[in-house]
């Protein structure tokens, strides 16, 4: 029997978990109905297409959702909490639904105006999940992704954070720029990645010229696509590390993200002598959603 439903609704995908009365996962489903492909009027139908058989007549089941579903272009905008704040300090927003079997509550994101304007949606839930397991944590959490977040956490609060568009830049450069001709396939070269990190961490101002050298090396010496792809990733992450040095230098960094991408950040940080640990992104998301459910309902999950 469904006790409540956990929902992680991002830009390109939707993930749902059926949670039982004992807090255990009964079922898990996914779809490609991400926020970017839906109009506000389509969200309820999209969610019901995954969970309809989890709902019972005469009973209203609570769904707790995080991520881009609460963006301005999403189902309904969930107001940001302003840092410094706890990861879920702002009041959640109820989405408009017509099915009486369902109540959908969308968790807020977090914003800041100083030292630079920035926002996050979804990552704050993962941070909340980590803090449920490490309540006394004081340090830096890095959340690698399309838009990587570097977050200073202290006394249970998000103090400040910085976003870099490294993942999106990699996708654009490898898929739409002149470099695409030299980056075919999905091969990899560890040495080239390490060299790219070091090159742009040391001299980030030269990244524009370093990038074009990837194309030139292909044309002049037949550099393999594996080397070029890994070097591009290394260059972009190296430039990111140069920009975010105040967050990670001398810190113990927690990485919460997809395993493959988190491993790249771990490799780059290790080369700088930075200690780190990796937390499972799905487990942190579910822990954060469960904490939100408990806060809303005041009862065991």
Secondary structure, DSSP 4 states (H G I P E B T S, - for coil): --SEEEEEE-SS-EEEEEE-TTS-EEEEEEES--GGG--GGGHHHHHHHHHGGG--TT-PEEEEEEEGGGSTTSSSPPPPEESSEETT-SPPEEPP---TTEEEEE---EEE-SSS-EEESSHHHHHHHHHHH-TT--EEEEE-STTEEEEEEETTEEEEEEEE-HHHHHHHHHHHSGGGGG--SS---HHHHHHHHHHHHH-GGGHHHHHHHHHHHHHHH---HHHHHHHHHHHHHHHHHHHTHHHHTT--EEEEE-HHHHHHHHHHHHHTT--EEEEEHHHHHHHHHHHHHHHHH-S--
